[in-house]
Amino acid sequence: MWLKLAVYFNVPVAYLQGVSKIKDINILMDSQKFAKAVGVPDVDPRFINIPKNEMKAAVLQENLHDFEVIKKAILDSQTISSDIKLYDKKITNLDDPIEIDEITGYTIDFFKLLVNARTGDKKAQAVCDRITKRIDKYFGYDKEI
């Protein structure tokens, strides 16, 4: 629910929840703008004391942004089967930032693993083969042929 509202109003989830005072998503995505917004201008934000709630808001927004990019890429694909709409409804119920971060992180990691596997990394190929066999078994793809 929070994520859907944040997307609709184009504001950070943390702002809607009252955790952060920063209303502009772009500020949370740019370290220099972020440092100025929390009152520390012209300083490298990696070496300053940023209020914990604002730092958490920035990290959360970055994770949510990544999640939205991945979701959009998958759900907007013309080649995806019609049952993907079920996942769109499930995504609407995702509100836990830890769960969203986990989905995003593993999706990115699996993408990198697949790229490494398909470009000659033998270790990545072995891991990828094991994962894809489990995916095929879970979804029943191994029985379709």
ROZADREN-927890 format. One line per 2 residues: number of its first residue (from 0); their letters; for each residue x, y, z of C-alpha. Coordinates in pm, 1 decimal, always signed. Each point is the difference from the previous one (the first is absolute). Layout:
N
NUM = A = X Y Z  ...
//
This chain:
145
0 = MW = +0.0 +0.0 +0.0  +274.9 +248.8 +94.0
2 = LK = +188.8 -72.7 -318.1  -307.5 +47.0 -217.6
4 = LA = -78.4 +333.4 +170.6  +359.9 +116.7 -31.0
6 = VY = +3.4 -78.9 -371.0  -335.1 +171.5 -49.7
8 = FN = +106.0 +320.8 +180.5  +362.0 -24.8 -122.3
10 = VP = +141.4 +35.6 +350.9  +219.5 -227.5 +211.6
12 = VA = -171.8 -265.0 +211.5  +185.3 +131.4 +304.9
14 = YL = -151.4 +344.0 -57.0  -351.8 -144.9 -5.6
16 = QG = +75.2 -195.8 +316.6  +126.0 +311.9 +175.6
18 = VS = +350.3 -141.4 +39.8  +167.6 +251.2 -230.1
20 = KI = -58.7 +368.4 -68.9  +135.4 -33.6 -352.8
22 = KD = -285.2 +6.2 -249.9  +197.6 -3.0 -325.8
24 = IN = +106.7 -348.4 -114.5  +281.9 +148.5 -207.9
26 = IL = +163.3 +139.4 +313.6  +14.0 -346.2 +154.1
28 = MD = +158.4 -139.7 -315.6  +282.1 +259.3 -20.5
30 = SQ = +258.7 -3.6 +279.1  +96.8 +367.8 -31.0
32 = KF = -362.0 +121.8 -3.8  -73.2 -234.9 +288.2
34 = AK = +287.0 +139.9 +209.0  -125.9 +355.1 -55.6
36 = AV = -357.4 -99.6 +83.0  +105.3 -137.0 +338.1
38 = GV = +201.0 +313.5 +74.0  +353.2 -92.8 -98.2
40 = PD = +87.3 +195.1 -317.5  +323.3 -42.6 -198.9
42 = VD = +118.1 -304.3 +193.6  +46.9 -354.9 -121.2
44 = PR = -308.5 -171.3 +148.0  +194.3 -322.5 +59.5
46 = FI = +190.5 +172.8 +278.5  -270.3 +194.2 +180.1
48 = NI = -240.1 -70.4 +277.9  -333.0 -30.4 -179.4
50 = PK = -309.2 -43.9 +217.0  -79.8 -370.9 +16.2
52 = NE = -361.4 +41.8 -111.0  +103.4 +196.4 -309.7
54 = MK = +270.3 -251.0 -92.7  -247.9 -285.6 +36.5
56 = AA = -245.3 +193.8 -216.8  +263.7 +49.7 -270.4
58 = VL = +97.9 -367.2 -2.2  -364.1 -109.2 -1.0
60 = QE = -80.1 +230.0 -290.9  +295.0 -127.3 -200.5
62 = NL = -114.5 -359.6 +59.0  -358.3 +87.3 -94.2
64 = HD = +119.6 +175.9 -314.3  +199.4 -307.9 -104.0
66 = FE = -301.0 -221.3 +75.4  -228.4 +219.6 -212.1
68 = VI = +244.7 -5.2 -292.0  +22.2 -380.5 +10.6
70 = KK = -376.5 -37.7 +44.2  -72.4 +231.0 -291.3
72 = AI = +248.3 -179.2 -224.6  -161.1 -335.9 +73.4
74 = LD = -366.7 +97.1 +8.6  +16.9 +226.3 -304.5
76 = SQ = +165.2 -263.6 -217.1  -211.3 -93.4 -300.9
78 = TI = +118.5 -360.6 +10.5  -113.5 -75.0 +356.1
80 = SS = -292.6 -237.1 +37.3  -336.4 +124.5 +120.1
82 = DI = +36.0 -164.8 +341.7  +254.3 +268.1 +92.5
84 = KL = -294.1 +221.2 +101.6  -28.6 -222.7 +308.6
86 = YD = +344.1 +121.0 +104.3  -96.5 +360.9 -57.9
88 = KK = -277.3 -47.7 +257.5  +239.1 -173.3 +242.7
90 = IT = +248.7 +285.8 -35.6  -271.0 +244.8 +106.7
92 = NL = -7.9 -174.6 +337.9  +375.5 +26.9 +54.9
94 = DD = +71.9 +266.3 +259.8  +293.2 -139.2 +194.3
96 = PI = +317.9 +180.3 -112.0  +212.1 -299.2 +102.7
98 = EI = -201.1 -232.6 -224.7  +18.9 +248.5 -287.6
100 = DE = +375.0 +36.7 +49.8  +40.1 -378.6 +5.8
102 = IT = -194.8 -44.3 -325.5  +195.2 +279.9 -166.9
104 = GY = +337.3 -120.9 +125.4  -50.2 -360.1 -108.5
106 = TI = -140.9 +106.5 -337.3  +307.7 +214.2 -66.8
108 = DF = +233.8 -273.2 +125.4  -168.2 -264.0 -217.8
110 = FK = +23.7 +230.7 -301.8  +374.8 +43.2 +61.7
112 = LL = +37.7 -374.7 +51.4  -177.0 -73.9 -330.8
114 = VN = +215.2 +251.7 -187.1  +316.7 -149.1 +149.7
116 = AR = -118.0 -352.9 -80.2  -83.2 +86.1 -360.3
118 = TG = +334.2 +172.2 -51.3  +218.6 -293.9 +98.7
120 = DK = +27.4 +2.1 +380.3  +2.0 -374.4 +80.2
122 = KA = -78.8 +46.9 +369.9  -296.8 +223.8 -87.3
124 = QA = -116.2 -257.4 -257.8  -5.0 -277.0 +260.3
126 = VC = -192.2 +213.0 +251.8  -237.2 +123.7 -270.0
128 = DR = -73.4 -354.9 -113.9  -94.6 -102.9 +355.0
130 = IT = -222.7 +304.9 +50.2  -174.9 -26.6 -334.8
132 = KR = -70.8 -371.4 +57.7  -170.1 +89.6 +329.9
134 = ID = -196.4 +279.2 -166.1  -109.6 -237.4 -276.7
136 = KY = -108.6 -259.3 +255.2  -186.1 +256.8 +214.5
138 = FG = -199.9 +134.7 -295.0  -40.0 -339.5 -166.7
140 = YD = +196.8 +101.2 -309.0  +201.2 -321.0 +23.0
142 = KE = -316.6 -200.1 -75.8  -115.4 +197.1 -305.2
144 = I = +225.6 -170.8 -253.6
//
